[in-house]
Amino acid sequence: MPPDAVTARPLSRRALLANTLRLGAGAVLLSACGTGAGTGAGGSGGAAATVDYQLSWVKDYEFAGSYLADDRGYWAARGVAVNLQSGGPNSSAVQAVAAGNSLVGSASLDEAAQLVADGGAELAIIGALFQKNGLNILSRADRPISTPQDLPGKRIGVFASNDPQWSLFLELNGIDRSTITEVPVQFDVTPLVTGDVDGFQGYAGGELTTLRAAGVDPVVLLFADHGYNPVSAGYVVRRESLQDADQRTALVGFLHGEILGWQDVVYGGAVAEGARLTVEKYGADLGLDPQTQTDSLQALLGYIATPFTQENGLLRISPDSLDSSQTVLDGSGIDVRISDLVVTDLLDEVYGGTNRLT
């Protein structure tokens, strides 16, 4: 295994993006309160509502804002007790939510849309952490791949599980796939370090830390900057949860605490603290490297905080992201309208006309 095998989780995420709909057995069952069968937040007797939040991956740096929300009591102050359920390659947050086994899950919009289109699941996206999709092509500064037009003639490390996203990205940018030499790779950036490939399919910030540690100055070609930017790290729920008073109240409390936790990371200088909680508490059994988690979390901020979120608030989805998501759904043959998936009224209620919570 590479030295950053655990923290290079974004590479493994590609398998989830392609295969998430085939698995649901790894989801953890939700308690009765979490599904609304018990007392909702602020309900009778003042009992806290239990919310099972199905993560899309293991408890690494990507969920640092959630760890802060839990550790600093932001959720408890809003009357919710959140169970952070670890994900992995054999679990699907979308399936867990659709089956009623989790109240909320972290997933991309196209994952949710595919399940809606294929199985008629009644799902909604109530917000999204990432304003930019993390898929990218990594290259070396001494042999940079800066634009899609630089790809022809290059050797690119690819993953079969990432093929639909890769194919659509090339199509959107008018790149003839046959002009690229595709080299099957595993979840290890060594081929880019050694020069066996010119580019490497990556995700978000984790690989950047690994490459720099290996003495490589990386260049990032972000799919989101070139037409492929479906909403990712979305908060997925069942529509029926929005109609149930207790569950809806619990979701509002969940979003409130989640925003406060991520505000601490993005605006409050809590990157180091978020990484510490990741390593020492929430992901303590993963053997994570503290510096890698810190650096990877810092690299993630550019996907979360944008001029749009500065003006409108974290977790809100920009019109540009919605338009790009529709382009991706149409290009993928997923017959779902974005307007049928995204629901904004919970965040409207949480923010109350502001763009920052206190």
N, C-alpha and C positions, 0 to 999 in steps of 0.2 A: 504494500500500500504506500502511496506517496505520503510525505510528512504531513501534508495538509489534507489527508483523506477525508477526515470528518468535516473540517471547515470548508472544504471545497464542495459543499452541499449544492451550490447552485448548478453544478454540472449534472448531478443526479436529478435535479428538478426537471431537466428536459425530458427525462423518462416519464415523469408525472404529467407533464403537459400533453404528451402524446397518448399515454396509456391510462390516464386517471379514470376513465369511464368503465374500465374492465374490472375494477377492484372496489370492494366495499367492505370486505370482511375484517379489515384492520381497524375499522372505526370503533371507538369506544362508546358503550351505551350511555345514554344520557339519563340522569336521574329524573324522577317524576316532576320535581319542581322545574327542572330545566326545560321540559317540554310544555310547561304551563299547567300541568295537572295539579301542581301544588300551589303554594302561595307565591304570587308575583311580587316584584320589588315594591316595597311599601304597602304590601297587602295586609290582610287581616293578621293581627297579632304582631305585626312588625317584623315577621320573619324574612330573612334575606332570600331572594330568588337565586337558585342555583343555575348557572349558565355554563353548559359545556361548550367550549370553543375548540373545535377541531383544527389544529394547525396543519399546514400543508407539508411540513417537514419536521425533522428533529428539532429539539429545543436549542437552536444556535442563535447567533446574533440577530437574525432577521426578525425576531419577535421581542427584541429588547424593550420596546415601548410597552408591551404587555406585561413584561416582568416588573417594570417600574410601576405600572398601574396596580399590580397586585401587591408588590412589596411596600409601596408608599400609601396603601390604603385608599386609593382613588375609587376603586370599585366598591369597596365596603362602604364608603361614604355615600354612595348612590344606591345602596340597598341591594347589591348583587354580590354573589360569591361565584367567581369564575374558575372553572376547572380547565386548565390548559392541557389539552390532550395532544400528546406528541404524535406526529405523523411519521411517514417514512415511505419507502418505495412500494410497500404492499398495502397502502391505505389511500383512501380518496376522501377528501373533505367534502366534495360535492355529493358523493354517494351517501356519506354519513348524514348530511343535512337532508337530502331528498328522502332518505329512508326514515327520517324522524328520529335518528339516533344522536343527533347533535342539533342544538338550537342555531348555531352559527358556525361557519367554516371559512377558512381562507383559501381562495381559489381564483383563477383567472376568469374573466368574463366569457371567453370562448369555451372554457370547460363547462361552465354552467349552461351556456347557450346550446352546446352540443347535446347535453342531457335533456334539455327542454325539447329540442327538435326531435331527438330520437325516441324519447320515452314519454313525452308529454308531462314531464315533471313541472310542478308549479313552483318556480323559484324566483327570487328577486335578489338584486345587488343593492345593498343599502349604503355603500361607500366603498372606497378603495384606498389602500395605503400607497401604492405606487402610481405616480402620474406618468412614469415612463416604464415601458416594458423592458425587462432586464436582458433579453436575448441580444447577443452581440457576436462579433468576430474579433478575436484578439490577434494581434500581430506584434512584431518587434519593431522598435523605432528605427533600426538600421535597415529594415525591409518593410516599410509601413504599408498597410492596407487601410486607407483612410476613407474611401468611398466605395459604393458597390461597383463602380466602373473599374476599380483596381483589381477585382476578383478574377476576371478571365486570365488564364495562363498560370494561375497560382495553385499550389497544393494546399487544400483545406482539410483539416481534421474534422470529421463529421460523425454524427451519431444517428443510427437508423431511427431511434425513437423520436428524434427531432426533425425527421424528414418533412412532415407537412408544413411546419413553420418555415423551414429553410426554403422549400420549394416555392411557397407563396411569396416570401421575401424577394427571391430572385425574379419571380414573375412581375411583381409590383415595380421592380426597378429595371425591367427590360433586359435582364442578363440571361444569356443562353447558357443553361446549365452544362451543356456538353463541352464548353470551353474551360471548365474548371476540373482539375484532378482532385477527386474526393478520396480521402484516406480514412478508413474506419479507425476510430480511436476509442480509448477507454476514459474513465474519469481521472485523468492524470495529464497535466499540461507539459510533461517531459518532452513530447515530440516537438513542441514549439520552442522549448528551451534549447534542445539539441539542434534545431534547424531542420528536422526531418519533415516538417510542414511549414508553410508560410503563414498560415492562419489557423485558428482554432475556435470552434464554436463554444462560446461561454455564456454565462448568465450572471448579471449583476456584478458585485464587487469582489467576491471571494477569490477568484483566480488571480486578480490583480495583485493581491497580497502575496500569493505563492510565487508569481513570476518575479516580483521585485526582490523577494527573498533569495531567488536563484540568480540574481544579477541581471535580469532582463528588464529593459525599459519598455513597458507595454503601450501599444496603441489600440484604442477601442473604436470599432465601427459598430455603433449602436443601431440596431434595427429600428428603434423608435424614431430615430432622426431621419429615416428614409422610408416612411410610409407604412411600417409595420409597428403599430403601437396599440394593440388591444389592451384594455384595462386588465391589470394584474394585481395580485394580492387583494382581490375584492372580498368584501364581507357578504357571504351568501347565506340567505335564510329561505325558509319556505314561506310562500305567500300567506298561508293560513296562520302563521305566527304573527303576521302583521294585523290580523283580524282579531286575535285573542288579546284581551286587555292586559292580562298578566304578562304574557310573553312580550307584547309590544313594550310595556313599561320596563321589563327586564332588558330588552335590547337597547332602549334609550339609555339606561344606566350603564350598560356595557360600553356603548359608543362614547359616552361622556368620559368614563375612566380611561378608555383606550386613547382618546385624543389627548387627555392630560399627560399620560405616560409618554406618548410620542412627542408632545410639545417639549417635555423635559429633555428628550434626546436631541431634537432638532434645534430648539431655541434656547434651552436651558443649560447647555454644556454638560449633559449627563451621558455622553458617549462612553467615557471610561467607566462610569457606574453601571451603565447598561451592560457593558462587556463583563464587568466583574460579577454581576448577578447571573449572567449567562454561564460563566465558567464555574463559579463557586456554588450556585444554588440551583437554578432551573435546569442547566445542562451538566450538572456535576458528574453524572455517570458517563459522560461522553469523552472525557479526557481531552477537552478542548484547550488549545493554546491561547493564553490571555492576550498576547500581542496580536496574534492573527485575528482574534475576535474583535479587538478594538479597531484595528485597521480596516477590517471588512465592514464593520458597522459604520465607520466614518465614510467609507466609499459608497455606502448605501444611501446616504443622505440626499445625494443628487437625484435619486429616483423618487424621493418622497416630497422634498421641498422644492417648489417651483414658483415663479412669479404668480401663477394662478392660485396656489395654496396660500401664498403670502397674503393675497388680497381676499381670499374667500374662506380659508380655513383648511387644515389638514383633513384628509379622508374625502374631501369633495372631489368630484370628477369633472375635469375640464371639458368644455364642448369639443375641443380638438381631439381629446382622447376618445370621446364618444363617437365622433365621426370616423376616426381611424379604426375603432373597434368594429363599426358597421362595415367598413371596407374589408376588414379581415374576415368577418363572418360571410359577407357576400362572396369574397374570393375563395373561401373554403367550402362554399355550397351549403352553409348552415342557414336554413330559412327561419331566422328569428330577427325581430326588430329590436334594436337597443331600447327603444321607448317602452317595450314590453318587459324589459328586465330591470332597468334602473329605477329605483324609488328614492326620492330625495327628502321626503317629509320628516324622516327621523332625524337626519342631520340638521334640517331647518329648526326642529324643536330643540335639539341640543344646543345649537349656536345662538338661537334667539336673536338673530339679526347682527351678531358680532362675527368676527373672524378669528377670535382667540378666546380660549376659556381660561378662567381664573379659579 
